[in-house]
Amino acid sequence: MKQTQEIQMTYSGLLPQKDGKKIVRVVFERGKDFAEGIVPSGQIEKSSGFTPEELKQLSDYLIQNGDNILTKAKEVNPLRNWMRKK
């Protein structure tokens, strides 16, 4: 990956799916570049500006750190966070 710019990662709370399973949506940003992926599958759904090799590394990161991301996503409470901004 480009070493000159830092990559920021943000993630959603747990999101229910039609099959009853839960996922977390993750966004990686580096300047104008972005990649959107899903935990636990590690699938990158959308991207712009990242090379195929970088996308593979991001996907691997999601898979390897999926349990940790899922645990942290359980603590995300959108309503509480929205109320703090008011």
Z-matrix of the N, CA and C atoms (Angstrom, degrees):
N
C 1 1.447
C 2 1.521 1 109.75
N 3 1.301 2 115.17 1 156.46
C 4 1.451 3 119.90 2 178.25
C 5 1.520 4 108.88 3 -61.67
N 6 1.295 5 116.97 4 126.52
C 7 1.455 6 121.17 5 -178.16
C 8 1.523 7 112.48 6 -86.54
N 9 1.324 8 117.76 7 -8.80
C 10 1.457 9 120.17 8 -174.28
C 11 1.523 10 113.02 9 -81.10
N 12 1.319 11 118.54 10 -23.05
C 13 1.452 12 120.98 11 -178.88
C 14 1.521 13 110.74 12 -124.81
N 15 1.311 14 114.74 13 139.44
C 16 1.453 15 120.96 14 178.72
C 17 1.528 16 110.18 15 -78.10
N 18 1.310 17 115.81 16 144.90
C 19 1.461 18 121.38 17 176.60
C 20 1.520 19 108.20 18 -99.60
N 21 1.320 20 115.82 19 128.70
C 22 1.464 21 122.28 20 176.43
C 23 1.522 22 108.46 21 -98.80
N 24 1.327 23 116.45 22 138.49
C 25 1.459 24 120.71 23 178.32
C 26 1.524 25 108.79 24 -121.61
N 27 1.328 26 116.25 25 130.59
C 28 1.457 27 121.62 26 172.93
C 29 1.525 28 107.81 27 -126.46
N 30 1.336 29 116.00 28 157.10
C 31 1.454 30 118.92 29 -178.32
C 32 1.520 31 110.04 30 -146.35
N 33 1.319 32 114.35 31 156.90
C 34 1.461 33 121.92 32 179.20
C 35 1.521 34 109.49 33 -84.90
N 36 1.324 35 114.74 34 177.88
C 37 1.453 36 120.47 35 166.83
C 38 1.521 37 107.64 36 -78.25
N 39 1.329 38 116.77 37 -174.54
C 40 1.457 39 120.44 38 177.20
C 41 1.523 40 109.65 39 -69.26
N 42 1.316 41 116.28 40 131.93
C 43 1.463 42 121.82 41 -179.39
C 44 1.516 43 109.34 42 -116.53
N 45 1.348 44 117.44 43 124.47
C 46 1.467 45 119.82 44 -179.91
C 47 1.527 46 111.38 45 -74.21
N 48 1.315 47 115.94 46 145.27
C 49 1.458 48 122.68 47 177.05
C 50 1.527 49 109.15 48 -110.03
N 51 1.323 50 116.58 49 165.94
C 52 1.468 51 120.93 50 -179.23
C 53 1.527 52 112.49 51 -59.48
N 54 1.332 53 116.65 52 -30.73
C 55 1.463 54 120.45 53 -178.64
C 56 1.530 55 112.96 54 -83.38
N 57 1.336 56 116.46 55 3.84
C 58 1.458 57 120.64 56 178.32
C 59 1.518 58 114.47 57 91.12
N 60 1.325 59 117.41 58 -12.13
C 61 1.458 60 120.96 59 178.30
C 62 1.532 61 109.31 60 -78.99
N 63 1.317 62 115.17 61 162.48
C 64 1.461 63 120.28 62 179.03
C 65 1.518 64 109.73 63 -117.63
N 66 1.329 65 114.60 64 144.15
C 67 1.463 66 120.90 65 178.01
C 68 1.523 67 108.93 66 -128.93
N 69 1.321 68 114.79 67 170.09
C 70 1.456 69 122.57 68 172.97
C 71 1.517 70 106.71 69 -128.87
N 72 1.316 71 116.62 70 132.06
C 73 1.464 72 121.42 71 175.49
C 74 1.521 73 108.03 72 -91.89
N 75 1.333 74 116.03 73 133.69
C 76 1.455 75 122.65 74 -176.88
C 77 1.528 76 108.67 75 -124.21
N 78 1.329 77 116.00 76 136.83
C 79 1.465 78 121.31 77 177.37
C 80 1.526 79 108.32 78 -121.63
N 81 1.319 80 115.51 79 129.61
C 82 1.461 81 122.54 80 172.97
C 83 1.523 82 107.10 81 -106.71
N 84 1.333 83 116.97 82 134.32
C 85 1.459 84 121.26 83 179.07
C 86 1.519 85 109.87 84 -131.96
N 87 1.326 86 114.28 85 139.59
C 88 1.459 87 121.79 86 177.49
C 89 1.526 88 105.39 87 -143.55
N 90 1.318 89 117.03 88 96.24
C 91 1.462 90 119.13 89 -174.97
C 92 1.519 91 109.01 90 61.95
N 93 1.332 92 116.67 91 -122.95
C 94 1.465 93 121.07 92 178.24
C 95 1.531 94 112.53 93 -87.69
N 96 1.314 95 117.96 94 -8.85
C 97 1.465 96 122.39 95 179.61
C 98 1.528 97 109.81 96 -78.61
N 99 1.340 98 115.99 97 145.84
C 100 1.457 99 119.58 98 176.25
C 101 1.523 100 110.07 99 -149.42
N 102 1.317 101 114.60 100 158.17
C 103 1.464 102 121.97 101 172.97
C 104 1.520 103 107.05 102 -147.34
N 105 1.326 104 116.04 103 134.12
C 106 1.457 105 121.93 104 179.24
C 107 1.519 106 108.92 105 -114.26
N 108 1.322 107 115.67 106 126.03
C 109 1.452 108 120.06 107 -178.22
C 110 1.510 109 112.53 108 -133.00
N 111 1.339 110 115.01 109 177.26
C 112 1.457 111 121.99 110 -177.22
C 113 1.525 112 109.87 111 -129.81
N 114 1.319 113 114.79 112 138.95
C 115 1.460 114 122.46 113 171.77
C 116 1.527 115 105.60 114 -109.80
N 117 1.314 116 121.19 115 134.88
C 118 1.451 117 127.54 116 17.70
C 119 1.529 118 115.95 117 -95.55
N 120 1.324 119 119.62 118 -4.64
C 121 1.470 120 120.33 119 -173.69
C 122 1.528 121 113.18 120 -68.97
N 123 1.336 122 116.82 121 -29.36
C 124 1.462 123 119.83 122 -176.38
C 125 1.513 124 112.99 123 80.62
N 126 1.317 125 117.17 124 3.90
C 127 1.459 126 121.73 125 -178.00
C 128 1.531 127 110.46 126 -70.19
N 129 1.334 128 116.04 127 131.83
C 130 1.457 129 122.01 128 172.85
C 131 1.520 130 106.66 129 -92.94
N 132 1.337 131 116.69 130 118.02
C 133 1.465 132 121.28 131 -175.41
C 134 1.521 133 113.53 132 -90.29
N 135 1.314 134 117.23 133 -38.17
C 136 1.464 135 121.69 134 -179.34
C 137 1.514 136 108.29 135 -139.68
N 138 1.331 137 115.86 136 150.33
C 139 1.457 138 118.89 137 175.95
C 140 1.517 139 110.36 138 -162.73
N 141 1.305 140 114.52 139 159.13
C 142 1.454 141 122.10 140 174.36
C 143 1.520 142 108.25 141 -155.00
N 144 1.313 143 116.34 142 127.42
C 145 1.455 144 121.05 143 174.96
C 146 1.514 145 116.30 144 93.95
N 147 1.326 146 118.60 145 -16.77
C 148 1.457 147 121.50 146 177.69
C 149 1.525 148 108.99 147 -91.42
N 150 1.326 149 116.41 148 143.71
C 151 1.466 150 121.09 149 177.72
C 152 1.535 151 109.06 150 -75.81
N 153 1.331 152 117.88 151 161.97
C 154 1.470 153 119.94 152 175.74
C 155 1.530 154 112.93 153 -55.66
N 156 1.320 155 116.77 154 -38.06
C 157 1.471 156 120.52 155 178.27
C 158 1.531 157 110.62 156 -64.75
N 159 1.330 158 116.54 157 -42.41
C 160 1.458 159 120.25 158 178.72
C 161 1.529 160 111.12 159 -64.84
N 162 1.337 161 116.84 160 -39.54
C 163 1.455 162 120.57 161 178.63
C 164 1.528 163 110.84 162 -63.35
N 165 1.325 164 116.84 163 -38.04
C 166 1.471 165 121.67 164 176.51
C 167 1.529 166 109.57 165 -62.69
N 168 1.332 167 116.81 166 -42.37
C 169 1.461 168 120.76 167 178.97
C 170 1.527 169 111.19 168 -64.47
N 171 1.340 170 117.15 169 -40.16
C 172 1.460 171 120.60 170 178.05
C 173 1.522 172 110.78 171 -66.09
N 174 1.317 173 117.19 172 -41.69
C 175 1.462 174 121.59 173 177.39
C 176 1.528 175 110.68 174 -61.70
N 177 1.319 176 116.37 175 -45.58
C 178 1.466 177 120.89 176 177.43
C 179 1.529 178 110.83 177 -60.12
N 180 1.324 179 116.23 178 -40.26
C 181 1.471 180 120.87 179 178.29
C 182 1.527 181 110.07 180 -60.12
N 183 1.344 182 116.93 181 -45.82
C 184 1.463 183 120.61 182 -179.97
C 185 1.523 184 111.40 183 -61.13
N 186 1.318 185 116.80 184 -41.88
C 187 1.465 186 120.80 185 179.89
C 188 1.530 187 110.84 186 -66.71
N 189 1.324 188 116.65 187 -47.14
C 190 1.465 189 121.10 188 -176.77
C 191 1.525 190 112.69 189 -68.13
N 192 1.331 191 117.03 190 -30.37
C 193 1.464 192 121.42 191 -176.61
C 194 1.524 193 112.60 192 -110.19
N 195 1.312 194 116.55 193 13.47
C 196 1.454 195 121.77 194 -176.04
C 197 1.517 196 114.16 195 -56.61
N 198 1.325 197 117.59 196 -45.05
C 199 1.469 198 120.39 197 -179.07
C 200 1.525 199 111.07 198 -61.66
N 201 1.317 200 116.62 199 -42.08
C 202 1.466 201 121.53 200 179.63
C 203 1.535 202 110.60 201 -65.98
N 204 1.328 203 116.93 202 -42.31
C 205 1.467 204 121.19 203 179.47
C 206 1.527 205 110.00 204 -64.85
N 207 1.337 206 117.24 205 -42.77
C 208 1.466 207 121.09 206 177.89
C 209 1.531 208 110.75 207 -60.74
N 210 1.310 209 117.58 208 -42.25
C 211 1.468 210 121.84 209 178.94
C 212 1.518 211 110.51 210 -62.04
N 213 1.322 212 117.11 211 -46.30
C 214 1.473 213 120.50 212 179.85
C 215 1.524 214 111.29 213 -67.08
N 216 1.323 215 117.06 214 -35.01
C 217 1.467 216 120.71 215 -179.33
C 218 1.523 217 111.38 216 -66.49
N 219 1.321 218 117.92 217 -27.51
C 220 1.462 219 121.16 218 177.76
C 221 1.528 220 111.26 219 -63.25
N 222 1.335 221 116.57 220 -25.14
C 223 1.462 222 121.80 221 -178.89
C 224 1.528 223 112.78 222 -84.81
N 225 1.328 224 117.13 223 -10.20
C 226 1.460 225 120.80 224 -178.63
C 227 1.525 226 108.34 225 -76.30
N 228 1.317 227 115.61 226 125.02
C 229 1.459 228 121.55 227 177.76
C 230 1.527 229 107.18 228 -125.98
N 231 1.335 230 117.84 229 96.65
C 232 1.466 231 120.46 230 -175.26
C 233 1.524 232 113.93 231 -56.98
N 234 1.323 233 118.20 232 -37.85
C 235 1.456 234 120.61 233 -178.70
C 236 1.521 235 110.86 234 -66.88
N 237 1.334 236 116.41 235 -44.95
C 238 1.463 237 119.90 236 178.74
C 239 1.523 238 110.64 237 -62.97
N 240 1.335 239 116.94 238 -43.23
C 241 1.462 240 120.52 239 179.55
C 242 1.518 241 111.22 240 -64.06
N 243 1.334 242 117.27 241 -38.31
C 244 1.454 243 121.13 242 178.59
C 245 1.522 244 110.45 243 -65.19
N 246 1.332 245 117.52 244 -40.57
C 247 1.470 246 121.72 245 -179.78
C 248 1.528 247 111.72 246 -65.32
N 249 1.319 248 117.41 247 -33.62
C 250 1.474 249 120.64 248 178.55
C 251 1.519 250 111.61 249 -65.44
N 252 1.323 251 117.32 250 -29.73
C 253 1.463 252 121.00 251 -178.73
C 254 1.516 253 112.19 252 -75.08
N 255 1.300 254 118.29 253 -19.10
C 256 1.470 255 122.34 254 -177.54
C 257 1.499 256 111.59 255 -76.00
